[in-house]
Amino acid sequence: MTPILFGRWQTRVFLLATVGLIVSLPFAFGLIGPAAGDYSFHPVFFWVIFWVGVLGLLWDILYNYLQQYLWDHDWPGVFQFFACIAEGIVLALLLQFVGLPFIDRSTFNLEWFIIQYTAVSVIAYFLSWAVMRILFPRWRFRGGKWI
């Protein structure tokens, strides 16, 4: 079944709250990233995940609208992959040139944003298209809703 808007939102929040936070832990604690070896806490990586989620919820409204024009009202996996790239580009441009609350534009590191965003996105993409369908078979039949 095609995920409904509320299901898309719940799945996005679930994946970012689990996968996004877990993948971002090594960046935030200085194990890898621009402050590798510092081992102090760098919350900017969690704020990036927060803004990925906020902007993603807005993108999902557009995606849900566009799905209505597809012949089967479904969103193929390759579309999700390219949408992820578009989301990353828009977020990077916002962070680099406009700035968002809690992320200092003057210290924003585009290279590590790309690395973190790619890591989170690739793992979340794989989990949403493979692992979640195996571990949570009813998730698809409820339009992607968890609650």
Backbone as a ProteinNet text record, in pm:
[ID]
protein_1_A
[PRIMARY]
MTPILFGRWQTRVFLLATVGLIVSLPFAFGLIGPAAGDYSFHPVFFWVIFWVGVLGLLWDILYNYLQQYLWDHDWPGVFQFFACIAEGIVLALLLQFVGLPFIDRSTFNLEWFIIQYTAVSVIAYFLSWAVMRILFPRWRFRGGKWI
[TERTIARY]
84.1	0	88.1	40.4	111.5	98.5	209.8	199.9	117.7	31.1	-44.5	43.3	0.2	82.9	118.1	20.3	47.3	143.3	130.4	221.5	362.3	373.9	505.4	571.3	492.2	546.8	593.9	511.4	548.8	673.6	682.3	799	924.3	913	1027.8	1076	983.7	1021	1081.5	1022.1	1074.3	1216.8	1241.6	1375.4	1478	1440.2	1534.9	1560.6	1456.9	1473.4	1553.4	1560.2	1638.5	1768.2	1757.8	1875.3	1952.1	1881.2	1947.9	2028.8	1969.8	2041.8	2157.6	2137.3	2244.1	2362.4	2334	2441.2	2512.3	2442	2501.6	2581.8	2566.6	2639.3	2791.3	2854.2	3000.6	3044	2961.7	2992.6	2981.1	2873.2	2845.8	2946.4	3000.5	3096.1	3241.5	3265.8	3401	3480.2	3412	3483.2	3523.3	3436	3467.1	3413.9	3460.9	3411.1	3517.6	3475.8	3572.1	3643.7	3584	3644.9	3691.3	3732.8	3775.4	3891.9	3880.6	3982.1	3954.8	3858.5	3821.6	3741	3654.6	3570.5	3479	3459.5	3358.9	3230.2	3122.1	2991	2968.9	2927.3	2899.1	2754.4	2660.8	2518.7	2476.3	2562.7	2524.8	2479.3	2536.1	2498.7	2355.9	2312.4	2173.6	2078.8	2124.9	2041.6	2025.5	2127.5	2114.7	2004.4	2002.9	1897.9	1761.3	1753.5	1627	1578.2	1667.4	1627.4	1598.8	1667.4	1633.4	1488.8	1452.1	1315	1211.9	1238.3	1143	1121.5	1230.9	1216.6	1157.3	1189.4	1133.4	982.4	931.8	786.2	719.3	783.3	728.5	739	853	869.5	763.6	730.2	634.1	497.3	461.8	335.7	341.6	452.5	470.6	474.6	548.3	557.6	420.4	343	209.6	121.4	133	57.1	99.6	229.6	279.5	243.7	233.7	197.1	60.4	-25.7	-161.1	-162.2	-55.5	-48	21.5	76.2	137.1	28	45.7	-61.3	-103.8	-11	-47.6	-46.9	-31.4	-27.1	81.2	188.1	298.1	423.1	516.5	639	753	803	909.7	1034.6	1108.8	1227.9	1330.1	1345.2	1441.9	1399.5	1268.8	1222.1	1261.8	1247.3	1284.4	1433.5	1512.7	1657.4	1692.1	1633.3	1661.6	1600.5	1487.6	1428	1520.1	1585.5	1680	1796.2	1843.2	1950.8	1903.5	1782	1726.7	1709.4	1660.9	1645.4	1779.7	1881.6	2014.5	2071	2050.3	2099.7	2029.9	1898.2	1823.1	1866.3	1880	1920.9	2062.9	2153.3	2290.7	2293.8	2215.1	2209.9	2153.7	2049.2	1993	2095.5	2164.1	2261.9	2382	2424.8	2544.2	2518.9	2404.4	2383.5	2280.3	2184.7	2080.5	2102.8	2129.9	2145.8	2012.2	2018.1	1899.6	1927.5	1823.7	1845.7	1924.4	2011.9	2093.8	2213.6	2229.8	2346.1	2414.9	2535.2	2610.2	2662.3	2617	2654.3	2804	2867	3010.2	3096	3046.5	3123.3	3066.6	2967.7	2907.7	3010.9	3025.2	3122.4	3046.5	3047.1	2970.9	3018.1	3147.2	3201.3	3147.2	3147.6	3099.6	2948.1	2880.3	2735.7	2704.1	2775.1	2751.1	2778.3	2885.7	2919.4	2812.5	2773.7	2671.3	2536.9	2495.6	2366.6	2361.5	2469.8	2475.1	2467.5	2540.8	2538.4	2398.3	2336.1	2201.1	2102.6	2110.9	2015.6	2027.9	2149	2167.6	2119.6	2152	2108.6	1957.4	1898.1	1752.3	1682.4	1738	1681	1681	1793.5	1802.7	1703.8	1696.7	1605.1	1459.6	1424.4	1284	1241.5	1333.9	1298.4	1325.1	1398.8	1430	1396.1	1465.3	1454.7	1317	1261.5	1130.8	1021.9	1030.2	929.9	938.9	1056	1073.3	1033.6	1082.8	1056.1	914.5	857.9	725	635.5	592.8	517.3	384.2	320.9	191.7	206.2	326.1	352	305.9	333.8	295.9	144.8	75.6	-68.1	-148.5	-82.2	-148.2	-112	-66.6	-30.8	94.4	180.6	304	287	163.7	139.1	189.4	239.6	282.3	177.2	111.3	13.2	-126.1
-118.2	0	123.9	227.7	354.2	425.2	472.9	547.4	674.6	698.3	822.9	929.4	1054.1	1163.1	1141.3	1106.9	1087.3	969.6	867.2	753.4	791.7	874.8	922.4	1001.7	1088.3	1167.5	1079.2	982.7	895.4	814.7	764.4	685.7	772.7	894	984.9	1017.3	1051	1084.9	962.2	845.7	723.7	695.6	703.2	674.7	778.6	904.8	1007	999	963.7	953.9	830.8	732.5	612.6	612.4	589.7	580.2	711.7	821.8	951.8	983	956.5	985.1	888.7	761.7	662.4	690.4	717.5	744.9	875.8	970.6	1100	1098.5	996.4	990.4	1002.5	925.8	940.4	1080.3	1146.6	1283.1	1377.3	1362.2	1453.6	1440.2	1322.1	1302.4	1308.2	1357.4	1381.6	1258	1146.5	1025.6	1034.2	1094.8	1124.5	1264.6	1324.6	1456.7	1562.9	1688.7	1798.6	1812.3	1760.9	1771	1633.9	1547.7	1412.7	1421.3	1343.8	1343	1442.4	1531	1630.4	1564	1472.4	1393.4	1477.3	1603.2	1681.7	1676.5	1714.4	1703.9	1819.2	1786.5	1885.6	1867.4	1942.7	1921.9	1961.4	2028.3	2073.8	1956.6	1838.8	1723.9	1677.7	1694	1661.3	1768.3	1893.5	1999.6	1980.4	1928.6	1897.6	1794.5	1689.8	1587.5	1649.3	1739.3	1808.1	1882.7	1960.5	2037.5	1949.1	1836	1738.3	1693.9	1668.1	1625.6	1733.4	1854.6	1964.3	1989.9	2002.9	2027	1905.9	1786.8	1665.1	1656.7	1702.2	1702.1	1794.7	1905.7	1997.3	1936.3	1873	1807.3	1699.6	1626.8	1517.5	1565.1	1686.4	1741.5	1749.9	1799.1	1806.7	1666.8	1574.7	1438.3	1372.1	1390.8	1331.5	1387.6	1515.5	1578.8	1522.5	1511	1461.3	1315	1237.6	1096.7	1079.4	1172.7	1161.3	1159.7	1207.4	1212.2	1090.4	1002.2	880	777.6	693.1	601.5	506.7	464.8	374.1	443.2	574.5	655.6	606.7	554.5	504.9	585.8	583.6	659	559.3	536	437.2	470	367.1	384.5	479.5	477.5	567.2	712.8	741.2	877.7	921.1	829.8	861.8	890.7	815.2	835.9	975.2	1013.2	1144.9	1257.8	1230.6	1330.9	1356.9	1253.1	1266.1	1357.1	1342.9	1429.3	1574.1	1594.4	1730.3	1791.7	1713.4	1762.3	1804.7	1723.3	1754.5	1881.8	1901.4	2022.2	2146.1	2139.4	2254.5	2285.2	2182.2	2204.3	2260.3	2209	2259.8	2405.9	2442.1	2582.3	2672.1	2624.8	2703.3	2723	2615.6	2624.8	2710.1	2698.5	2769.6	2918.8	2954.1	3093.7	3169.2	3100.8	3168.2	3147	3023.1	2987.8	2946.3	2857.3	2811.3	2819.5	2835.5	2844.7	2724.8	2752.5	2655.8	2604.2	2649.6	2610.6	2739.2	2761	2881.8	2875.2	2966.6	2968.2	2988.4	3061.2	3088.7	2964.7	2871.2	2749.3	2627.2	2648	2536.6	2475.3	2344	2272	2189.7	2235.6	2170.9	2028.1	2005.8	1872.6	1769.5	1804.3	1708.9	1699.2	1806.9	1796.9	1692.3	1698	1602	1459.7	1440.2	1306.1	1256.1	1338.8	1297.4	1275.8	1369.2	1358.4	1234.3	1206.9	1089.5	961.4	955.5	836.1	810.3	913.6	898	860.7	927.8	904.7	765.7	720.9	589	478.9	489.4	386.6	390.2	509.4	519.9	469.1	498.9	450.8	298.4	238.5	93	33	90.3	37.2	51.2	163.1	182.8	92.9	58.5	-23.3	-171.6	-209.3	-351.3	-400.2	-350.2	-404.2	-381.3	-260.8	-234	-321.6	-354.4	-440.9	-583.6	-622.4	-756.2	-757.7	-661.8	-659.6	-614.7	-527.1	-472.9	-492.3	-615.2	-640.2	-565.2	-537.5	-467.5	-317.5	-266.5	-123.3	-75.9	-152.9	-114.8	-113.9	-204.2	-217.2	-115	-40.1	67	202.4	204.5	330.8	392.6	311	361.2	415.3	409.2	463.2	365	421.9	342.8	348	460.8	480	474.4
0	0	0	-62.6	-66.3	67.9	122.8	249.6	233.5	329.3	332.4	397	391.5	443.4	590.3	672.4	814.7	834.6	752.8	758.9	716.8	614.5	571.2	683.1	749.5	859	973.2	1011	1121.9	1089	968	928.8	926.6	874.1	870.6	1011.3	1099.5	1237.4	1306.6	1287.3	1348.1	1301.7	1171.5	1119.4	1164.7	1165.4	1209.8	1360.2	1437.4	1582.6	1623.5	1538.2	1570.3	1490.3	1362	1275.5	1274	1256.4	1248.9	1373.3	1489.4	1613.8	1635.6	1605.7	1625.6	1532.8	1406.2	1310.1	1345.3	1404.1	1437.3	1567.4	1648.4	1776.2	1759.9	1670.7	1658.4	1614.2	1532.8	1492.1	1611.3	1687.8	1798.5	1912.1	1932.2	2041.8	1996	1875.9	1829.3	1794	1772.1	1731.6	1584.5	1504.1	1364.1	1336.2	1233.1	1198.2	1211.5	1202.8	1204.2	1338.9	1444.8	1577.4	1626.2	1533.7	1571.3	1669.5	1774.5	1878.9	1988.8	1968.3	2068.7	2180.2	2146.2	2236.9	2324.7	2290.6	2360.9	2279.6	2340.6	2276.8	2180.5	2057.5	1953.5	1908.2	1966.1	1936	1795.2	1719.7	1586.2	1499.3	1518.4	1435.9	1465.9	1590	1622.6	1570.6	1568	1510.9	1360.4	1296.3	1153.5	1133.4	1216.1	1206.4	1232	1328.2	1356.1	1232	1167.4	1050.1	930.1	919.5	815	834.9	959.4	989.8	961.5	1006.1	985.3	836.6	763.2	619.4	549.2	597.8	539.5	555.3	668.8	688.4	587.5	557.9	457.4	317.2	287.1	157.6	137.9	244.6	232.7	184.6	216.9	166.4	13.3	-37.7	-182.7	-244.7	-182.7	-235.4	-239.2	-133.8	-128.8	-240.3	-265.6	-374.5	-509.8	-532.3	-659.7	-683.6	-576.8	-589.8	-653.4	-633.5	-686.3	-838.8	-901.5	-1047	-1108.5	-1025.6	-1076.2	-1101.7	-1200.2	-1240.6	-1128.7	-1044.1	-935.1	-798.8	-799.7	-676.9	-581.8	-637.2	-555.5	-586.9	-496.5	-508.3	-521.9	-643.2	-663.1	-581.7	-548.6	-466.2	-525.1	-656.4	-719.3	-702	-698.2	-672.6	-531.3	-436	-298.2	-289.3	-363.3	-363.4	-416.2	-529.9	-586.7	-502.7	-438.6	-350.1	-231.3	-183.9	-73.2	-113	-235.4	-283.7	-291.1	-342.7	-351.5	-212.5	-117.7	19.5	77.1	55.7	107.2	47.2	-82.6	-148.3	-92.9	-79.1	-25.9	117.3	199.7	338.2	345.1	263.2	261.8	220.6	119.4	76	185.8	252.5	363.4	475.2	511.1	619.3	580	456.1	410.2	389.8	334	293.5	377	434.7	512.5	661.3	697.5	838.3	897.3	990.5	1062.1	1211.3	1293.8	1438.1	1492.1	1586.3	1658.6	1578.8	1454.8	1374.9	1330.4	1380.5	1350	1206.8	1126	984.2	964.7	1053.1	1037.3	1063.6	1140.9	1169.5	1098.1	1013.3	940.1	845.7	851.6	769.9	666.5	542.2	435.5	410	415.1	389.4	489.7	617	717.5	719.1	676.8	658.4	552.5	440.7	332.5	379.6	454.9	504.7	600.6	697.1	794.1	726	642.3	574.6	486.3	415.3	329.3	411.5	520.7	606	660.5	714	769.1	658.5	545.5	437	377.3	352	291	384.7	511	606.3	624.3	635.3	648.8	522.6	406.5	279.9	276.7	311	312.2	412.4	530.3	632.1	590.3	528.5	491.2	376.2	288	172.1	191.5	292.9	309.9	450.7	548	683.3	744.3	729.2	790.3	731.5	605.2	542.4	594.4	639.5	696.1	843.8	920.7	1064.8	1099.8	1018.9	1046	923.5	895	771.1	764	874.7	874.2	853.8	869.5	852.7	714.9	612.4	475.8	456.7	522.9	501.3	580.6	666.2	740.2	684	558.7	495.6	553.6	615.3	674.8	814.5	868.6	1002.5	1109.2	1217.3	1332.7	1442.3	1452.8	1560.6	1501.1
[MASK]
+++++++++++++++++++++++++++++++++++++++++++++++++++++++++++++++++++++++++++++++++++++++++++++++++++++++++++++++++++++++++++++++++++++++++++++++++++

